[in-house]
């Protein structure tokens, strides 16, 4: 039996970064795979419930390919996630898409270079390719109080 993971299982605190491996893209493209929708839909529900949060959606790449290409791809992927959230009713002001390219590798190339097993190398690159969420602000909009 598989357990579905939702955004509420990985709720970040203000400024803390949470990594999510459940956001999937077609190879070499900024196209969200349908398996990602369940997770993103739960993020939409959470953001509607917690309507004061502003989040950064970060997308990270591995170190294969040129740096400029990786930055463009990760930015496009972060924007694809942002567009999905906006299409579900989240204000564009509450979502900041950020493509990090290969600037924040979890496993540095120096560690990957000494790995001998091709499967281990691929897993390391896969860990570097990830999506992160961070609550970057709490937008407390002051609402006028009815005068009595």
C-alpha positions as CSV (number, residue, x, y, z in Angstrom):
1,X,0.0,0.0,0.0
2,X,1.4,3.4,-1.0
3,X,0.9,6.4,1.1
4,X,0.1,9.7,-0.6
5,X,2.3,12.6,0.6
6,X,0.8,16.0,0.7
7,X,2.3,19.5,1.3
8,X,1.0,19.5,4.9
9,X,3.4,16.7,5.6
10,X,6.3,18.9,4.8
11,X,5.1,22.4,6.0
12,X,8.1,24.7,6.4
13,X,8.5,27.3,9.1
14,X,9.3,30.9,8.1
15,X,12.6,31.0,6.2
16,X,13.3,27.2,6.6
17,X,13.8,25.3,3.3
18,X,11.9,22.0,2.7
19,X,12.9,19.7,-0.1
20,X,10.2,17.9,-2.0
21,X,11.0,15.0,-4.3
22,X,7.4,14.6,-5.5
23,X,7.5,17.3,-8.1
24,X,8.4,15.6,-11.4
25,X,9.2,17.0,-14.9
26,X,9.6,15.5,-18.3
27,X,13.2,15.0,-19.1
28,X,15.0,18.1,-20.2
29,X,11.8,20.1,-20.2
30,X,9.9,22.5,-17.9
31,X,6.7,20.4,-18.3
32,X,5.1,19.2,-15.0
33,X,4.2,15.5,-14.9
34,X,0.7,14.7,-13.8
35,X,2.0,12.8,-10.8
36,X,3.0,16.2,-9.4
37,X,-0.6,17.6,-9.4
38,X,-1.7,15.8,-6.2
39,X,1.1,17.4,-4.2
40,X,0.7,20.8,-5.8
41,X,-3.1,20.7,-5.2
42,X,-2.5,20.1,-1.6
43,X,-0.1,23.1,-1.6
44,X,-2.9,25.2,-3.1
45,X,-5.3,24.1,-0.4
46,X,-2.7,25.0,2.3
47,X,-2.0,28.4,0.8
48,X,-5.8,29.1,0.6
49,X,-6.1,28.2,4.3
50,X,-2.9,30.1,5.3
51,X,-3.7,33.0,3.1
52,X,-1.0,35.3,4.6
53,X,2.1,33.3,3.4
54,X,4.3,34.1,0.5
55,X,6.4,31.2,-0.7
56,X,9.5,30.8,-2.8
57,X,9.4,27.8,-5.1
58,X,13.0,26.8,-5.8
59,X,14.1,24.4,-8.5
60,X,17.6,23.0,-8.5
61,X,19.6,21.2,-11.2
62,X,22.6,19.0,-11.3
63,X,26.0,19.9,-12.6
64,X,25.7,18.2,-16.0
65,X,25.3,20.6,-18.9
66,X,26.2,24.2,-19.1
67,X,25.6,26.5,-16.2
68,X,23.5,29.0,-18.3
69,X,21.3,26.1,-19.6
70,X,20.8,24.8,-16.1
71,X,19.7,28.2,-14.8
72,X,17.3,28.7,-17.7
73,X,15.8,25.2,-17.2
74,X,15.4,25.4,-13.4
75,X,13.9,28.9,-13.7
76,X,11.4,27.6,-16.3
77,X,10.5,24.7,-14.1
78,X,10.0,27.0,-11.1
79,X,7.8,29.2,-13.3
80,X,5.8,26.2,-14.4
81,X,5.0,25.3,-10.8
82,X,4.1,29.0,-10.1
83,X,1.8,29.1,-13.1
84,X,0.0,26.0,-11.9
85,X,-0.6,27.5,-8.4
86,X,-1.8,30.7,-10.0
87,X,-4.2,28.8,-12.3
88,X,-5.7,27.3,-9.1
89,X,-6.5,30.7,-7.6
90,X,-3.3,31.6,-5.7
91,X,-2.3,35.3,-6.2
92,X,0.9,35.8,-8.3
93,X,2.1,38.1,-5.5
94,X,2.3,35.1,-3.1
95,X,4.6,32.9,-5.3
96,X,8.2,33.7,-6.1
97,X,9.7,31.2,-8.6
98,X,13.5,30.8,-8.4
99,X,15.7,28.7,-10.6
100,X,19.0,28.0,-8.8
101,X,20.6,26.0,-11.6
102,X,23.6,24.2,-10.1
103,X,24.5,26.8,-7.5
104,X,23.3,24.9,-4.4
105,X,24.3,21.3,-5.0
106,X,23.6,18.9,-2.1
107,X,26.3,16.5,-3.4
108,X,29.3,18.4,-4.8
109,X,31.1,17.3,-8.0
110,X,34.2,16.5,-6.0
111,X,32.2,13.8,-4.2
112,X,30.5,12.5,-7.4
113,X,33.9,12.4,-9.2
114,X,35.2,9.7,-6.8
115,X,32.1,7.5,-7.1
116,X,32.8,4.3,-9.0
117,X,29.3,2.9,-9.5
118,X,27.1,4.4,-12.3
119,X,23.9,3.9,-10.3
120,X,25.4,5.7,-7.3
121,X,26.5,8.6,-9.5
122,X,23.0,8.8,-11.0
123,X,21.4,8.9,-7.6
124,X,23.7,11.7,-6.5
125,X,22.8,13.8,-9.5
126,X,19.1,13.0,-8.9
127,X,19.4,14.3,-5.3
128,X,20.8,17.5,-6.7
129,X,17.8,17.9,-9.0
130,X,15.1,18.9,-6.6
131,X,12.3,21.3,-5.8
132,X,12.3,23.3,-2.6
133,X,9.7,25.4,-0.8
134,X,10.4,28.2,1.6
135,X,7.9,30.5,3.3
136,X,9.7,33.8,2.7
137,X,7.1,36.2,4.3
138,X,3.9,36.5,6.1
139,X,1.8,39.1,4.3
140,X,-0.5,40.4,7.0
141,X,-2.8,42.7,5.0
142,X,-4.5,45.1,7.3
143,X,-8.2,45.2,6.8
144,X,-10.3,48.2,7.8
145,X,-12.2,47.8,10.9
146,X,-15.9,48.7,10.6
147,X,-16.5,51.8,12.6
148,X,-19.3,51.7,15.0
